[in-house]
Amino acid sequence: MLSVYKLTRREQAGYCEFYEKVIVAENMGRARELANEVHGLEGPIWTDTSKVTCRTVYLSTEGVIAETFCN
C-alpha cells in the first residue's frame, strides 16, 4: 500500500534549493530515497533526519498538502 509523505527541511532553503517535497511511496525510508533522486544545490540531504523531517499525510479530510512561499 502506498502512502503520502511530506518532507520538510529544518533550515531555510537558499537559491536553487528545495525546501519541501511531497512523495508517494511504500514507506518513509523509500520516500526519503526518492526525494534524494532529484535535488538542488542542497545536495542529497533528504535521508538525513537531522536536516529533514518526514511525516505521513493522512488523506481522511480535505486540505492543502504543501505550500512553499518565498518573498
Number of C-alpha atoms within 10 A of each C-alpha: 5 9 15 19 24 20 23 19 20 13 9 10 15 11 8 10 13 20 18 21 19 18 21 16 17 13 14 20 13 15 23 25 15 15 20 15 10 11 14 14 11 15 12 15 16 28 20 11 12 10 12 18 17 21 12 15 14 11 10 6 6 7 7 6 13 11 7 8 5 4 2
